[in-house]
Amino acid sequence: MAVDVETQLQSGLALHRAGKLIEAQSIYESILTINPDHADALHLLGIAAAQSNQHQRAADLIGKAISIKPDNAAFHSNRGNSLRELKQFDAAIASYDMAIRIRPDFADAYVNRGNALRDLMQFDAAVASYDQAISIRFDFYSAYYNRGIALGETKQLNAAIASYDQAIDIRPDSAEAHWNKSLALLLQGDFANGWPLYEWRWNSQIVKQISNRERPSFIQPAWSGAQGLHGKSILLHSEQGLGDTIQFIRYAKLVAENGGRVIAAVPKPLMNLIQDLDGVSEVVDEESRLPLTDFHCPLLTLPKVFNTTLTTIPTYQAYLHSDSKNVAAWAKTLGEKTQPRVGLVWSGGTGHKNDHNRSIALSSLIDYLPDGIEYVSLQKDVRDSDRLTLAKSSKVRTFDDQIADFSDTAALCDLMDLVISVDTSVAHLSGALGRPTWILLPYVPDWRWLLDRDDSPWYPSVKLYRQSADMLWTSVFEKVKADLLLLSGM
């Protein structure tokens, strides 16, 4: 019987390695029916559960395997991986530490431990853990790649780029390493080297990571800038978030000046706003059947096409404009203005991969908003926790149930003396409208905001407020409060 069970286990493992997860799970479960304490079957079933995103079940199964074979380092490391997915970071680190205690040369466990430390924002400790992995296995791609991410989180960008380069030397086809290197270069303002590498974003895994969609396919050729556009049509299409579309749709004017008839495929909430944009002949919903044109080009490829540098960014005081009828309607809704009006956006969509760094709880901000100013929420989506804050305070007026699309948000922005926003699409919208805009940024911001400056070459009307090295919002809020007091004349 023991031989039969071990044969079954090897069959299940072969299916597992071939990607036939359901069949493998069935074999592991049949083994456990015969022998409920078969540690290897429990462990492998746990791994299969983790691969199906059933991380609590995975942690439980592997935990039982550990109770039977407590000295198996791989069991501890893999249980740590599921605990990390469950955001139980301290428990995950304890599992990795146990794996390393059992097997001091376990390079994978050091990398996994580094990733959990990075989750806890213990970046120096994470780098040290990756370095341990590299000392054990000099050609360990994952250690160099994750080390680059950790170094980038503390603005050690040159060291991060060097780490990505080492990862690329080991795995030259790594889209993730090339793309992350591009983000570090762009953040430094090295556009000449950053834009070409940014094209690695079209790797299928990165496309899903940054836009939650598949890579689009087109019959017509991509426009590289080398082909003439006179008498030709070109489809400029969105690819990432709403803010990205707002920021880079500015290039439509340059494309039109090259002789092309520009059709813009954008998310539906932006259609009304973009339909009168200079350079755009037609606007279509990106989810509809797209017209056949002579060429196509993704919006975020256009900076590369036009060889954009910091000094050649197509900068306009205002390139989007709100509808005058909408502005009049919202002016009536808001009523007579007796104090300076400030629009507020404190959080973005929860699905954004960096939401934990960019969004703020209204409860942490509201006490820094001085009296003598009328505050208006420009948020269409308000989180439940923030609704509780709004219910307890009359300081911020809300109209989220009346905002239909970005045309309404644009009209509201135009009625504000100032817009204060975290890094969301509304920040881009307000900047594109040429409205005075203060943007609150984490210590390591998105690449488009660059480093160590309080202005933006993309938006002349924007002022940037940055976290200090403590990565806390307190100093940002205090600076905002002091500048709001100046605005209110107090």
N, C-alpha and C positions, 0 to 999 in steps of 0.2 A: 504493500500500500504506500509506503514512504517513497518508493521509486516512482510510482504512478503520480503522486502528488508533485514531486520535483519535475517530472516530465511535463505535467500540466503547467507548472509555473513557467518553465522555459517556453512553452507554446504561447502562454499569455504574454510573456515578455517580448517574444518575436512579433506578435500582433501589435503590441503597444508601440514598439519601435517603428512599425510600419504605418503608424497613425490610425490603426483600427481600434479606437478607444473603447467603443461599446463591446466589441467582441472580447477584448482583453479584460475588461471589467467583469464580464460574465464568467470568465475562467477563474479570476481571482476570487470571486464570490463563491464559486462552486468549491474551490479549495477550502475556503473558510467554513463552508458547510460541513466539510469532513473534519477539518482541524481549525476551530475558531481562534487558536493561539498561534497560528502560523505567521510569524513576525514579518517575513518577506512579503507574503501575500497582503498583509495589512498595509505595509509600507507602499507597495506598488498600487494598491487600490486607493490609498491616500493621494499618491501622485496623480492618478487618473482623475480623482475628484478635484484636485487643485487645477488641473488642466481644463476642467469643466466649470471653473470659477465657483466651486463648492468648497470654499476655503475653511469654513468651520468644520465641515465633515472631514476634510483632509487633515486638519490639525488633530481632530479626535482619533481618527484611524491611526495616524502616525504616532500619536501619543500612546496608544495602546501597544503599538509595535515596540516603542521604546521601553514600556514597562516589562516587556518580555526579553528584549535585547538592549539593555541600557548602554552598552559600550559600542554601539554602532554609530559612528560619526555622521554618516550620510543621513541617518534617520533624524538626528538632531538638526542638521542643517536644513533639510527639507521641511521639517515642521516649522522651523524659523521662517521659511519663505511664506508659508500660509499665515502664520501669525502676523507677519509684516503686511500681507494683503488685508488682514483684518484690522490693520492700524494699531496692533498691539506691539508697538515698536520695542519697548523695554523687554518684553517677554521674548520677542524675536532675537534680540541681541543676546539674551541669556542662553537661548538655544544655540546660537552660533558660537558663543564662548565655550559651551560644553563640547560642541563638535571639535573645536580647535584644541581643547584640553585633551580630548581622546586622541586626536590626530594633529599634531602641531604643524605638519606640512600640508594641511588641507587648504589649498589656495582658494578654492571656490567659496569656502566658508568665510574667509577673510573679505572677499568681494561682497558676499551677501551681507556680512556684518557692516561693511562700509556703506552699503545702500541704506540700511536701517538707520545708521548714524546720520546719514544725509537727510533722511526723513525727519529726524529730530533737530535738524539744523546745526548739528555738531560737525561742521565741515572739516575742521582741522583733524579731528579724530577719524573722520571718514577717509581723508587723504592718507593718514598714517596706516589705516587698515588696508587700503589699496596698495600702498608701498610694501606692506608685508607680503601681500599676494605676489607682487612683482619680484620680490627677493627670492620667492620660492620657485616661481615660474616666469622667467624673464620675457617670454613671448606671449604673455597672457593678454589677449585683446581686451577682454571685458574689464580687466583691472585698469588698463590705460584709458579706455573710453569713459568709464565711470569716474575715474580720477579727474579727467578733464571737466566733467560736469560739476564736481565738487569744487574744483579750483575756480570755475566760472562763478559759482555762487558767492564767492568772496572777492570778486573782481580781480582775481589773479589771472587776467585774460591771456597774457603772453605764455604763462605756464600752462594754462588750459589748452591753448593752441598747440603747444609743444606736445602735450599729452595726446591730443587728437592725432597729431602727426605720427606719433609712435603707434597708435592704434591702426592708422591707415597703412603704415609700413607693414604691419602684420596681416591686415585684411584690406587690400586695396579697393575692394568693391563695396566697402561698408558705407551705405548711404547715410546711416545715422551719424557716423563720425565726421563725414564730409559736411553734412548739414549743420551739425552742432558747431563745427569749426567756422562755418559761414556766419552763424549767429554771433560768435565772438568777434569776428572781423568786422561785421556790420556795426556792432555795438561800439567798437573803437573808432568807427568812422572810416574804416578801410574799405570803401565801397568797391574800388577797382578789383581787389581780390575776393571780396565777399559776394558780389552778385553772381559770378560764374558758379561758385560752389553752392549758392542758394538753390540752383536748379536741381540739386540732388533731392529736393523735397518731393519730386515726382516719383520717388520710390513708393511702392504701394503702402508700406507700413507707415511711412511718414505722412502720406496724404490722409490716411485715416486718423492719424494722431492730431493733425493740425486743422482738419476740416470735417471730420466724420463723414467723408464721402469717398467714393471710388475716384480714381483718376479718370477724367473725362476723355473720350475718344472722339476724334474729328476726322472727316473725310478730307477736308481741305488742309493744305499745308500750314505749318506754323510760320508766322511772320518773324523774321530775324532782324529786320531793319535793312537788309541788303536788297530785298525785292522792291521794285517800284510799286507805288500804290495808286498812281494816277489812273482814274477810271475804274478802280477796283474797290471792292467792298471788304471790310474786315470786321470780324466779330471779336470784341473785347469781352472777356468773361470773368466773372468773379470766381474765386477759388477757395477763400478762407472765410474770415468773419466779416460782419457788417462794417466794422471799423476799417478793415483792410480795403474793402471796396470803396469806402468814402475817401480814404487817403490816396489811393492810386488811380481812381477814376479821373484825376486831374490830368493824367497823361493822354486822355482822349483828344484834348486840344492839339497836342503835339502830333499825334497820329493823323488827325484831320489836316494839319498843316503840311503833312507829307503827301497829301492828295487823296487820301482814302475816305470812303464813305463809312463812317463808324456806326456800328450797331452794338449797343451795350446790353449784355445779358447779365442781369443783376437780381438779387433776392427781391421778392415781391414788396416787402416793406419799404424798399428804397426807390421803387419805380417812379412814383410821383415826384420825388425830390430830384431825380436825375434827368427827367425828361427834357428840361430846358437847359441842360448843361452845355456850355460852349464846346463845340466840336462833335457832339453826339447827334446823329441824324435820326436814330430810332432806339427805343428802349424796349426790351422784351423781358419777360419773366424767365429766369434761368431754369425753372422747372418745366417750362412749356417746350413744345417742339421748336427747336432753334432753326432759324433760317440758314440756308446754305449760302455761304459767302466765299469770296476768293481766298481769304486767309483767315486765320484765327490767332489770337494771342492772349495768354493769361495775364491778368492785370499786374501781378507781381513780377512778371518777367520784363515788363516795360522799362523799369529802371536800368536793367542790363542792356536792353536794346538801345537805349539812348545814352549809354555810358555815363550814367548819373554819378556825379561826385558831390561832395558837400557843398561845393560852390556853384554847381549847375542844377541843383534841385529846382524843378519848376514851381516856384513859390508865388502864390497869389494872396493878396490881402483877404479876398473872398472869392471863391469860385462856385459855391453853391448858394442858392437864394431861396428863401421861403416864399410861399404864396401869399399875396397881400390880403386875399379874402380870409385865408386861415388866420393870419395875424390879427385882422380886425375882429374875427370871431373870438379868438382867445383873449384879446384885450378886453372884450366885453365880459367874458367869463371871469377874468382876474379882477375886474373892477378898477376903480381909481387907484393910482399909485401915490402913496403918501410917504413912502420910505424907499431907500435903495432896494432893488429886487435882486436876489441871488438865487440862481437855480442850482440844485444839488443832485448829484449822482454819487452814491456811496458804494454801490455793488454792481457787478456784472452778472452774466449768466453762470450758473453753477457748473455747467458742463465744461467751462474753460479749464484747460489743464493747469493753469497758473492762478486759478481763482483764489486759492488760499493766501496768495501773496498780494493780489491786487485789490480784493474786495475788503470792505470795512463794515463792521457792525455799526448801525446808526447810533446805538446806545453809547459807543465809545467816542463818537464825534459830536454829538448834540450839545454837550456841555461846553464845547469850545466855540459855539456859535453865539456871538454877542447880540445883545438887544439892539434895537434901533434899525433893524434890517428885516425885510420881508423875505422869508425863505420859501422857495417853491420846489417841491420834488419834481424832477424831470424823469423819474423812473416809471417805466410801463409795468415792469415786474417787480413786485415788492415781496420780500421774504416774510414768512410768518413771524419770525423773531423781530423783524423791523416794524411790522404792523403793531406789535405790542408796544414798542417804543413810541410810535406815532400816536397810539391811542392814549398814552400817558402824558403826551405833551401837545400843546397847541402851537408850537414854534414853527412847524413845517406844514405848509399846505400841500395836499396831495390831489392829483387828478388822474391817477393811473387808469381808472375805469373809463376815462374819456379820451385817452390817447389811442388813436387808431393805428397810425403808422408814423414814419419818420417825418412826414410833412407836418404833423401836429407838433412833434418834438422840435422841429426846426422853427416853427412859429413861436413856440414858447421860448426857445433860446433867444430869438430876436427881441423878445419882450423883457429880457433880463438885462440888468446892468453888468452882470457878471455870472459866469457859469463855473462852478467848482465840481470837479469830477475825478474819480479814480480812472484808471486806464481802461476805458470802455468805448464803445462806438459813439456814445454821446459826446465824449471828449473830442473825437475826430470831427463829429458833425459841427460842434460849436466852433472849432478851429477853422473848418472849411467855410463856415458862414462869416468868418472874420470877427466873431464876437470875443470880447475879453474872456479868457478862459484860464483857470488855474487847474493844473493836473497834478494829482497826488500820486507819487511813484514809490514803489518799493526800492530797497537799496540797490538791487540789481534789476533794472527795468527791462522791458522789452527793447530789442535792439534799436527801434526807430527813435527812441528818446535819447540815445547816445549817453555820454557820461559827463558828469561834473559841469553841467551848464544849466542855467535856469531859463533858457529860451529854447525854441525849436526852429531849425531851418525849414521845417515842413509847414509850420503855421506861425506867421508873424504875430498873431494876437495871443499866443499861448505863453503862459508862465509856468515853470515846472517847480514843484516842491518835492524834494527827495528825502527819503529816509537816510539817517546817518548809519554808521557801521553797526550800531546796536540793533538794527533791523526792526525798530519799534516805530509806531506812528506818533508817539507823544510829541516829539520835537517838531514834526510836520504840523500837527494840530496847533501847537503854540504859535508857530510862525503864521499860519493861516489866520488865527484869531487876532494877532497883532495887526496884520494887514487889513482884516475886516474892520477893525476899530478905526483905522485910518479912513476906510471907505465910508463908514457911517458918520465920520466927523466927531467921534467921541474921544 
